[in-house]
Amino acid sequence: MHIARRTILMIVIIWFVLPIHNLIYNTGNVNASNLSYHAPLLYYHSIFTLTAGCLLPASIMIICAFLTHHNLVLKRKRRQLIIAQHVGTHNDVRDQERKRDRQVLLLLVVQVVVFIITIIPLMTSHFYNATTLNIKNRSIERITIERFAAYLSSLSVYLFPTLSFYLYTMTSSMFRNELKKLMRFILRCNCLRANARIEPIVHNIKQRPITRH
């Protein structure tokens, strides 16, 4: 518990210190006149964004995919030992567990591949910015094209979170089956609610004789 607390505290401190250059970078003080003065800051920003926003998440996802695959292999071996000891285990249960393990691994691999594909434009943009900092006297057309390309590459980062649902639907048959069950349940509830009839409340009111004056 103490190790976890220290690790969390160190991570918070590190991610407070590393991006502190953004306070200077995003204030608008960096322009063409003082580009040589702020060149180390620009280099650091490009390398930091390339590492923390592109390489580090992709590396973590790949490592987690390999670890998950290793754990699934160990789990399969332990399961085979248990099955060898208990001969009466059903084959359907084993096939379903194997299918589930394969689909989990397939989902992880697809997520890693799609994340790398969607992050490549941003990596290319930051790498290009880092390698072209020393180029001066750029034309207005080139600056406009570079800014437009950087804007498009920054938008590509949002593709991965928005594609997660479609990745799950296209990759995993178990996810599709559960989604179908959920949709059927929702439609069934709506149909039952639409067919529900509300009986009117009828009060038996006796008619009183009208007295005429």
N, C-alpha and C positions, 0 to 999 in steps of 0.2 A: 504493500500500500504506500509506503514511504517512497519507494522507487518510482511508482507511478506519479505521485504528486510532484516529485522533483523533475521528472521528465516533462510533465505538462507545463510546469513553471519555466523550464529551460526553453521549451518550444515557443511559449508565449513571448518570452524576452527576445529570443532570436528573431521572431517575425515582427517584433516591434522595432528592432534595431536595423535589420537588413533593408527594409523599404523606406527608411527615413529620408533617403535622398529625394523621394517624391515630393517632399515639402518644398524643395528648391526647384525640382524639375517641372512641376506643375504650376508654378507661380507666374510663368510667362516671362521670366527674366532671361531665358535662353533665346538668343536671336543670332542673326548672321554677324552682327558686329562683335559680339563677345563669344563667338563659337570656339575659338582657340583657347580661351580662358576656361570654358566649361567643357572642353573635350574629355577630360577624365570622367566627369559626371555623366556625359552621354555614353561613353564606353561602358561605364559601370551599369547604367540603366539598361543598355541593350543586353549585356551579358547576364544581368540579374533576371530580366524578364525572360530571356531565352532559357535560362537554367530553371528558375522557379516556376515559370508558367508553362514550359514545354517539356524539357528533358526530364525534370524530376517527377512530374505526374506520370509520364509515360513509363519511366523506369519503375516506379512503384507499382503501377498496374501490371507490368510484365512480371515483376518479382512475385506479386501476389498470385498471378495466374499459375506460375510454376509451383509455388508453395501449395496452392489448392490442388493442382494435379498430383503432387507428391502425397498430399494427405488422402486424396481419393484412392491412390494406389495402395497405400498402407491400409486404408479402410477396407478395400476389396480383399486384401490378403487376410486380414483378421476375420472378415466375413466368411471366406472360404474355409478357414480353420474351424470356425463355429459350425458351419454346415457339415464339415467332415465328421465332427463329433456328434451332431444331431442329424441323423439320416432322414428323419421325418419332416424336414423343412420343405415347404412348398416351392416349386420352381417358379410359380407366378410371382411370388414375393421377391425372389432373387432377380428375376428379369425386370421387374418394375424398379427395383433399387438401382440396378445397373443402368437402366434407361435414364433415371433421374440424375445419376452421377455424370453420365455422358452429356446430358443437356446442360447441367451446371457448368461443366468445363467448356462446352461449346459457346455458352453465353459469355463467359469470361474472355474467350479468345476473340469472339466477334466484337465485344466492347473494346478490347485493346486495339484491334485493327481499325475500327471506326474512329476511335479517339486519335490515333496517330494520323489517320488520313485527314481528319478535320483540323488537326493542330499543325500540319505541315505548312499551310500558308502563313500562319503567324510566325512559325520558326524561320521561314524564309525571309519574311519581312524584317524581323529583328536582326537576323544575320546580315541582311543587305544594309540595314542602317548602320550596323557596327563597322562594316567594311568600307562604307562610302562616306565616313565622317570627314576625311581629309580632303575630299573633293570640293573645291570652291568654284565660285562663279557658275553656278548652275542656272540653266535657263528657266524661265517661268513655266514653260510647258513641262519640263522634266520634274520640277517641284510639284506641279499639280498632279502629274501622273503618279509620282511617288506617294503623295498624300492620299490619293484615291485608292491606290493599291493597298496602302496600310490600313485604310478604313475598311475595305472589303475583307482583308485578312483578319482584322479584329472581329468582324461579324461572324466569321466562320467558327469562332470559339463557341458560339451559342448553338451550333448545330447538334453537338453531341448530347447536351441535356434534353433537347427537344426530340431527338430521335430515339430515346431510350425505349419508349412504349412500342414504337414500330419495330425496333430490334427484337424486343422480347416476343412480340407477336409473330414475326416472321421466322424466328429461330427456334423457339421452344414450342413443341406440340402440347406439352403439359400446361403451359401458360395459356395457349389458345383454348384448351378444354376448360380450364378454370374460368377464363373470360366468357366463354359461351354459357357456362353454368350461371355466372353472375348476371349476364344479360337476360337469360331466361327467367331468373328469379325476379329481376326488376320488372320485366314485362308481365309476369304472372301477378305480381303485387298490384301493378297498375290496372290490370284487367279486373282483378277482384274488387279493387276500389271503385272502378267505373261501373261495375255491375251491382254494387251494393245499393239497395233501395232503402230510402228513409220513409218509414210509414208515418203518415200524418196522424197527429193526435186529435181525436174526435171527442169533443165534450158533449155529453148528453144533457142538453139544456132544455128543461121543460118550458114550454111556452105558457106564459102567464096570460090570463084573460085580461083584455083591455077594458078598463072601466071608462064609460063615457059619461061625461057630466052634462 
